[in-house]
Amino acid sequence: MFGLLHKMVEHIVTWREEHLTEQQFVLILAFFTGLAGASAALILKWLIHTFQHLLTMYFVVNGANYLYLLYPVIGILIAGLFVRYVVRDDIGHGVTKILYAISQRKSIIKAHNMYTSVIASSVTIGFGGSVGAEAPIVLTGSAIGSNLGRLFRMDQHTLMILLGCGATAGIAGIFKAPIAGLLFTVEVLMLDLTAYSIMPLLISAVTAASVAYIVEGSRALFYFTETMDFSIERLPYVILLGIFCGFASLYFTRTTFVAEDFFKRITSPWQKWIIGGLFLSIVIFLFPPLYGEGYDAIQHIYNGQYHDITAGSIFYDLDHVLGIPNASFWVLSGFIFLVMLTKSFATAATNGGGGCGGTFAPSLFMGNFAGFLFAYMLNKAGIFTFLSEQNFAVMGMAAVMSGVMHAPLMGVFLSAELTGRFDLFLPLMIASCLSYGTICIFEPYSIYTRRLALKGELITHHKDKAVLTLLSMDDLILHDYPVLHPQMMLGELVRLISTQGHNHFPVCDEDGTFVGIVTLNDLRNIMFQPRLYERMSVGDIMIGPKGKIPSDMNMAEVMNLFDTTGAWTLPVIDHQGKYMGMMSRQHLYETYRALLKQFSED
């Protein structure tokens, strides 16, 4: 089977070299990446909806459903066991993994990511995990693009573009939103739009969206039963909403990291499952909109069916039980507020407990509820004649997504494409920009990039910084330096260096631990004195280096170390002090300039 596949690939590569340019072939690969990405998105959606329908089809609307206490625990257990014992690899934080692959792994994503995230996330979300399917499908699409490029031996730069095509296809396919898919790749994955990359990304986006439209129809994911035109008189409230959503984004981001850090400190996977499962089950039992992606609750808002938001919970019809004036307002407002407070913790508990999903859908959910609650409370307070709660829900969705992901353009276009409300572009832009500006005051990185940024592993739109990030330590370590030992005599050393073209020589002990360095300058006064050849050893001559480069140091720090020490050659050591090789300042700068030139030409 594999032999036949290998022959087919060889035949295609040969045919391509004879009949197509590389750029033409990349466009063909982009098309197939779009097809595969959309297919994976549709399969994932079908699996999630099938699980949810089978598990909740007999749930009651007007009271509590106690199986909410059981389903999420089972879901994250199954997903956790699948990841731990079948996949045997970490497949969480899909978007962060893509960013890491771009910056540190030459855009290479493991082949199993083409299907494992679909399986794990469908079980997690279908059984009630409070996460989104978008990050897993983005990882799946990116893995398809990356591995398709590797199959046909594309270079690193082309792999990066095909990876971006897969991510674009994933978003475009699952949301039927081609523009948002393209902007996701530009703003979140931070791939530059160049003359070489724009066409493959567009082809993948259009292909994936077309497949989704053919299979699911042309209706927007969230449709309106009633619409109201936006009035310019409401702009002051849009401004307030943008600022409010900026703080909501900050709350969501910070609490997500706090909860994730809590689960990281727990070493036992079973303890993680118990704690995460118990918390998740309890909050979903109390607040059913937290079950899965929560898209049904979002649709209730757009349909004006506010009472149905509390359906299936102990809070349903509570306003009638209380029998006090305005009870429905206070019950619904309090319910939505508590859902917003617990959403980020439920998301972190799902992933921390062993489930698989992303924060994409939770940010949509959070924004929708924030925008609705903002308009709903102002309307009931009588501060304004009337604010369209549905319109403000759309604006809130765009604003919170813009803040959480630091992607205002994607937030605007995705919200418009999800709802079909392209007439709201002006207020969407205002709310998104203000939310993004507000959170940037307190949090310079998005929920996806913060982990990598703190490690110095984040690729950016600044070409010089991007090139530094793309430089690989393994590619820069030089292994052709002869290794000396402290017991080596001067005569043997002189005979050795006479055959070498280096000026620096590392010295290691018997177990490979780096202990010092010998420079040619230090030998000049004694190397022509034969009487010292059997008297002096390398241990008598060696000196300490001007600096050492730990193997996990990022390239920006490496360059800074060369600048501060003034050294031309420095040893690279691992965390145990073992010698790994030498790094040359000249080689580092030559590689940096060559890669920077390639970026500039693109």
Secondary structure, DSSP 4 states (H G I P E B T S, - for coil): -HHHHHHHHHHHHHHHHHH--HHHHHHHHHHHHHHHHHHHHHHHHHHHHHHHHHHHTT--SSS--GGGGTHHHHHHHHHHHIIIIII-S---SHHHHHHHHHHHSTT---GGGGTHHHHHHHHHHHTT-SSBSHHHHHHHHHHHHHHHHHHTT--HHHHHHHHHHHHHHHHHHHHT-HHHHHHHHHHTS-----TTTHHHHHHHHHHHHHHHHHHH-SS-SS--SS-----GGGHHHHHHHHHHHHHHHHHHHHHHHHHHHHHHT---HHHHHHHHHHHHHHHHHH-GGGSTT-HHHHHHHHHT-GGGGGTTSTTTTHHHHH--TTHHHHHHHHHHHHHHHHHHHHHHHHHHTT---BSHHHHHHHHHHHHHHHHHHHHHHTSSS---HHHHHHHHHHHHHHHHHT-HHHHHHHHHHHHT-GGGHHHHHHHHHHHHHHHHHH-SS-TTTHHHHHHT----SSHHHHHHHH--HHHH-B--SPPB-TT-BHHHHHHHHTT---SEEEEE-TT-BEEEEEEHHHHTTTTT-GGGTTT-BHHHH-B--S--EETT--HHHHHHHHHHH--SEEEEE-TT-BEEEEEEHHHHHHHHHHHHHHHHH-
